[in-house]
């Protein structure tokens, strides 16, 4: 399959179609990763224009879902950047111009006092609750079913347990506890979820949070997104801070968080994260991700230690406490 090679050229061309006269030299790279996406800030004459350009290939199945998701979420009142212009480039590739939300994300507040962090987190929780509450009328990515949870477990087993820890990935996947956890979560009702609800994907304008990188939206458990945020290894919140956010989410939704489900989701999410850190760190030689492994392990062990005995994920939690 032939893939157009230069995302910057596509972004500059779409800017000109939009009436913004720029060339490649006016674009500032933000992201260019193995996911097949190029994200650039449009700065004619060196000054930000309020526009972000995004170009993607078919390297990942969810890349092409971004525009539909952005438009759908905005139409349902969820705080996301506005799509300004879009062009289908064929062969699974596309280019769009998006409202520039600035450079302030939640991760940038990592060392801020809790009095500043807490309202930003609450705004993010309100935004994701709005996402959880809607009925999408656009196509989503394949839902969280038993096979999807097993894929996460296998990703963790291959890259973290096998590559990083030197343990047997096959032995882990053959544990009855792994299948039991996947079947348990897959048997529960589902809502739309962000899928990667963590500090880098929450932009801030003051205390108001906007969601980005939601192209992986699919049906799953709301607790998965909640766990992604409160046990985000990038932020490494204290147990007290995480508990405060869980309580805040319960207040926002008007429903108590169901501990057996929540901690099962948290185990899954943190296994997926550790698999990603090891995969990207070793296979793409990006040491930043390898440096995140200790925080991810600490979070996983904390979650495993809190998983209720009555949760079907409890046997898995005990294996993880004994081996990770």
C-alpha positions as CSV (number, residue, x, y, z in Angstrom):
1,X,0.0,0.0,0.0
2,X,1.4,3.4,-1.0
3,X,1.3,5.9,1.9
4,X,1.9,9.7,1.2
5,X,5.2,10.3,3.0
6,X,5.2,13.8,4.3
7,X,2.6,14.9,6.8
8,X,3.9,18.5,6.9
9,X,3.2,19.0,3.2
10,X,-0.3,17.8,3.6
11,X,-0.9,20.0,6.6
12,X,0.5,23.1,4.9
13,X,-1.7,22.4,1.8
14,X,-4.8,22.1,3.9
15,X,-4.0,25.3,5.7
16,X,-3.8,27.2,2.4
17,X,-7.2,25.7,1.4
18,X,-8.5,27.1,4.8
19,X,-7.2,30.5,3.9
20,X,-4.0,30.5,6.1
21,X,-1.0,31.1,3.9
22,X,1.8,29.0,5.3
23,X,4.6,26.7,4.1
24,X,6.3,23.8,5.8
25,X,8.7,26.2,7.6
26,X,5.7,27.7,9.4
27,X,4.8,24.4,11.1
28,X,6.2,23.5,14.5
29,X,6.3,19.7,15.2
30,X,4.5,18.6,18.3
31,X,4.3,14.8,17.8
32,X,5.6,12.4,15.1
33,X,5.4,8.9,16.3
34,X,5.1,5.2,15.3
35,X,1.3,5.5,15.4
36,X,1.4,7.1,11.9
37,X,0.3,10.5,13.1
38,X,2.0,13.8,12.7
39,X,0.8,16.7,14.8
40,X,2.0,20.3,14.1
41,X,1.3,23.8,15.4
42,X,0.6,26.2,12.6
43,X,2.7,29.4,13.2
44,X,2.7,31.7,10.1
45,X,5.6,34.1,10.6
46,X,6.5,32.3,13.8
47,X,3.3,33.3,15.6
48,X,0.7,30.7,16.7
49,X,-2.5,30.9,14.6
50,X,-4.8,29.0,16.9
51,X,-4.6,26.0,14.6
52,X,-3.1,22.5,15.0
53,X,-2.6,20.4,11.9
54,X,-2.9,16.6,12.1
55,X,-1.9,14.1,9.5
56,X,-2.4,10.4,9.8
57,X,-1.8,7.2,8.0
58,X,-3.4,3.8,8.3
59,X,-0.6,2.6,10.6
60,X,-3.2,2.3,13.4
61,X,-6.8,1.3,13.0
62,X,-8.1,4.1,15.2
63,X,-6.3,7.0,13.5
64,X,-9.1,7.6,11.0
65,X,-11.7,7.7,13.8
66,X,-10.5,11.0,15.2
67,X,-12.6,13.4,13.1
68,X,-15.9,11.6,13.5
69,X,-15.3,11.3,17.3
70,X,-14.4,15.0,17.6
71,X,-17.4,16.1,15.8
72,X,-19.7,13.7,17.6
73,X,-18.4,14.5,21.0
74,X,-18.7,18.3,20.4
75,X,-22.3,17.8,19.1
76,X,-23.1,16.1,22.4
77,X,-21.6,18.9,24.5
78,X,-18.4,17.2,25.5
79,X,-15.4,19.6,25.7
80,X,-13.1,18.7,22.9
81,X,-11.1,20.8,20.3
82,X,-13.2,22.0,17.3
83,X,-12.5,20.4,13.9
84,X,-11.9,23.4,11.5
85,X,-11.3,21.5,8.3
86,X,-10.8,17.9,7.1
87,X,-9.6,16.2,4.0
88,X,-9.7,12.4,3.3
89,X,-6.3,11.6,1.6
90,X,-7.3,8.1,0.7
91,X,-5.7,4.7,1.6
92,X,-6.7,5.3,5.2
93,X,-4.8,8.6,5.4
94,X,-6.2,12.0,6.3
95,X,-5.5,15.5,7.3
96,X,-7.4,17.9,9.5
97,X,-7.0,21.3,11.1
98,X,-8.1,21.5,14.8
99,X,-8.6,24.2,17.3
100,X,-5.3,24.8,19.2
101,X,-5.9,24.3,22.9
102,X,-2.5,25.6,23.8
103,X,0.3,23.7,25.5
104,X,-1.1,23.4,29.1
105,X,-2.0,19.9,29.9
106,X,-2.7,18.1,33.2
107,X,0.8,16.5,33.2
108,X,2.3,20.0,33.3
109,X,0.7,20.5,36.7
110,X,2.5,17.4,38.2
111,X,4.4,19.5,40.8
112,X,1.5,21.9,41.4
113,X,-0.1,22.1,44.9
114,X,-3.2,20.0,45.4
115,X,-5.4,23.1,45.7
116,X,-4.5,23.8,42.0
117,X,-4.6,20.2,40.8
118,X,-7.9,19.2,42.4
119,X,-10.2,21.5,40.4
120,X,-8.4,20.6,37.2
121,X,-9.0,16.9,37.9
122,X,-12.6,17.5,38.7
123,X,-13.1,19.3,35.4
124,X,-11.6,16.4,33.6
125,X,-13.8,14.0,35.5
126,X,-16.9,16.0,34.6
127,X,-15.9,16.0,30.9
128,X,-15.3,12.2,30.8
129,X,-18.6,11.6,32.7
130,X,-20.3,13.5,29.9
131,X,-18.6,11.1,27.4
132,X,-19.7,8.1,29.4
133,X,-23.3,9.3,29.5
134,X,-23.9,9.8,25.7
135,X,-25.1,7.5,23.0
136,X,-22.6,7.8,20.1
137,X,-24.2,8.0,16.6
138,X,-20.8,7.5,14.9
139,X,-18.7,4.4,14.6
140,X,-16.4,3.5,17.5
141,X,-13.5,1.1,17.8
142,X,-14.1,-2.5,18.7
143,X,-15.6,-2.8,22.2
144,X,-14.0,-4.2,25.3
145,X,-15.0,-7.8,25.2
146,X,-13.2,-10.8,26.7
147,X,-10.8,-10.9,23.7
148,X,-9.9,-7.3,24.2
149,X,-9.1,-7.8,27.9
150,X,-7.1,-10.9,27.0
151,X,-5.2,-8.8,24.4
152,X,-4.2,-6.3,27.1
153,X,-3.1,-9.2,29.4
154,X,-1.0,-10.7,26.6
155,X,0.6,-7.3,25.7
156,X,1.6,-7.0,29.4
157,X,2.8,-10.6,29.5
158,X,4.9,-10.3,26.3
159,X,6.5,-7.0,26.8
160,X,6.7,-6.4,30.5
161,X,6.7,-9.8,32.1
162,X,8.7,-11.5,29.3
163,X,11.0,-8.8,28.0
164,X,11.5,-6.7,31.2
165,X,11.1,-9.2,34.0
166,X,12.3,-12.4,32.3
167,X,9.2,-14.3,33.3
168,X,7.1,-16.7,31.2
169,X,4.4,-14.8,29.3
170,X,2.8,-18.1,28.4
171,X,2.6,-19.3,32.0
172,X,0.9,-16.0,32.9
173,X,-1.7,-16.2,30.1
174,X,-2.5,-19.8,31.1
175,X,-3.4,-18.8,34.7
176,X,-7.2,-19.3,35.3
177,X,-7.1,-15.9,37.0
178,X,-6.4,-14.0,33.8
179,X,-9.3,-15.6,31.9
180,X,-11.5,-15.2,34.9
181,X,-10.8,-11.4,35.1
182,X,-11.4,-11.0,31.4
183,X,-14.7,-12.9,31.5
184,X,-15.9,-11.0,34.6
185,X,-15.3,-7.5,33.0
186,X,-16.6,-8.6,29.6
187,X,-19.9,-9.8,31.2
188,X,-20.7,-6.3,32.6
189,X,-22.8,-3.6,30.9
190,X,-20.8,-1.1,28.8
191,X,-20.8,2.6,28.1
192,X,-18.6,4.7,25.7
193,X,-15.1,5.1,27.2
194,X,-12.2,7.4,26.2
195,X,-9.7,4.4,26.4
196,X,-6.6,6.5,27.1
197,X,-7.8,8.9,29.8
198,X,-4.6,10.1,31.3
199,X,-2.8,13.4,32.1
200,X,-1.2,13.9,28.7
201,X,-4.7,13.7,27.0
202,X,-6.3,16.4,29.1
203,X,-5.7,19.9,28.0
204,X,-6.4,22.8,30.3
205,X,-7.6,26.4,29.7
206,X,-7.5,27.7,33.3
207,X,-9.3,25.1,35.4
208,X,-11.4,23.9,32.4
209,X,-10.4,20.5,31.0
210,X,-10.7,19.5,27.3
211,X,-10.3,15.9,26.1
212,X,-7.9,15.0,23.3
213,X,-6.7,11.7,21.7
214,X,-10.1,10.1,22.0
215,X,-9.9,8.3,18.6
216,X,-9.7,5.0,20.5
217,X,-13.2,5.5,21.9
218,X,-15.1,2.2,22.3
219,X,-17.7,0.6,24.6
220,X,-16.3,-0.5,27.9
221,X,-16.5,0.2,31.6
222,X,-16.5,3.8,33.0
223,X,-14.3,2.5,35.8
224,X,-11.5,1.8,33.3
225,X,-11.3,5.5,32.5
226,X,-11.5,6.5,36.1
227,X,-8.7,4.1,37.0
228,X,-6.6,5.4,34.1
229,X,-6.7,8.9,35.5
230,X,-6.4,8.3,39.3
231,X,-3.6,5.7,38.9
232,X,-1.8,7.4,36.0
233,X,1.9,6.6,36.5
234,X,2.9,9.8,34.8
235,X,1.4,11.8,37.7
236,X,2.0,9.3,40.6
237,X,-0.6,10.7,42.9
238,X,-0.6,9.8,46.5
239,X,-3.2,7.2,47.8
240,X,-5.0,10.1,49.5
241,X,-5.2,12.1,46.3
242,X,-6.4,9.2,44.3
243,X,-9.1,8.4,46.9
244,X,-10.2,12.0,46.8
245,X,-10.7,11.8,43.1
246,X,-12.6,8.6,43.3
247,X,-14.9,10.3,45.8
248,X,-15.2,13.3,43.5
249,X,-16.2,11.1,40.6
250,X,-18.9,9.4,42.8
251,X,-20.2,12.8,43.6
252,X,-20.2,13.9,39.9
253,X,-22.1,10.7,38.8
254,X,-24.3,10.4,41.8
255,X,-23.3,6.8,42.2
256,X,-20.8,5.0,44.5
257,X,-17.9,3.5,42.7
258,X,-18.2,-0.3,42.8
259,X,-14.9,-1.5,44.3
260,X,-14.7,-5.0,42.8
261,X,-15.3,-3.6,39.3
262,X,-13.1,-0.6,39.7
263,X,-10.0,-2.5,40.9
264,X,-10.4,-5.1,38.2
265,X,-10.4,-2.3,35.7
266,X,-7.4,-0.7,37.3
267,X,-5.5,-4.0,37.2
268,X,-6.3,-4.2,33.5
269,X,-5.3,-0.6,32.7
270,X,-2.0,-0.7,34.6
271,X,-1.1,-4.0,32.9
272,X,-1.7,-2.4,29.6
273,X,0.3,0.7,30.5
274,X,3.3,-1.4,31.7
275,X,3.1,-3.4,28.5
276,X,3.3,-0.1,26.5
277,X,6.2,1.3,28.6
278,X,8.2,-1.8,27.9
279,X,7.3,-2.2,24.3
280,X,8.0,1.5,23.4
281,X,11.0,1.7,25.7
282,X,12.8,-1.3,24.3
283,X,11.5,-1.6,20.8
284,X,11.6,2.2,20.0
285,X,14.6,2.9,22.3
286,X,12.6,5.6,24.1
287,X,14.1,5.6,27.6
288,X,11.5,8.0,29.0
289,X,9.0,5.1,28.9
290,X,11.4,2.7,30.6
291,X,11.8,5.3,33.3
292,X,8.1,5.2,33.9
293,X,8.1,1.5,34.8
294,X,8.9,1.9,38.5
295,X,5.9,4.2,39.0
296,X,3.7,1.9,37.0
297,X,4.8,-1.1,39.1
298,X,4.1,0.9,42.3
299,X,0.6,1.8,41.1
300,X,-0.1,-1.8,40.0
301,X,1.0,-3.2,43.4
302,X,-1.1,-0.6,45.2
303,X,-4.2,-1.5,43.2
304,X,-3.5,-5.3,43.7
305,X,-3.2,-4.8,47.4
306,X,-6.6,-3.1,47.4
307,X,-8.5,-5.5,45.2
308,X,-11.4,-6.8,47.3
309,X,-11.5,-10.5,48.1
310,X,-15.0,-10.7,46.7
311,X,-13.8,-9.4,43.3
312,X,-13.3,-12.1,40.7
313,X,-10.0,-10.3,39.9
314,X,-8.7,-11.1,43.4
315,X,-6.7,-14.2,42.4
316,X,-5.0,-12.2,39.6
317,X,-4.2,-9.4,42.1
318,X,-2.5,-11.9,44.4
319,X,-0.4,-13.4,41.6
320,X,0.7,-9.9,40.6
321,X,1.6,-9.0,44.2
322,X,3.7,-12.2,44.4
323,X,5.5,-11.8,41.1
324,X,5.8,-8.1,40.1
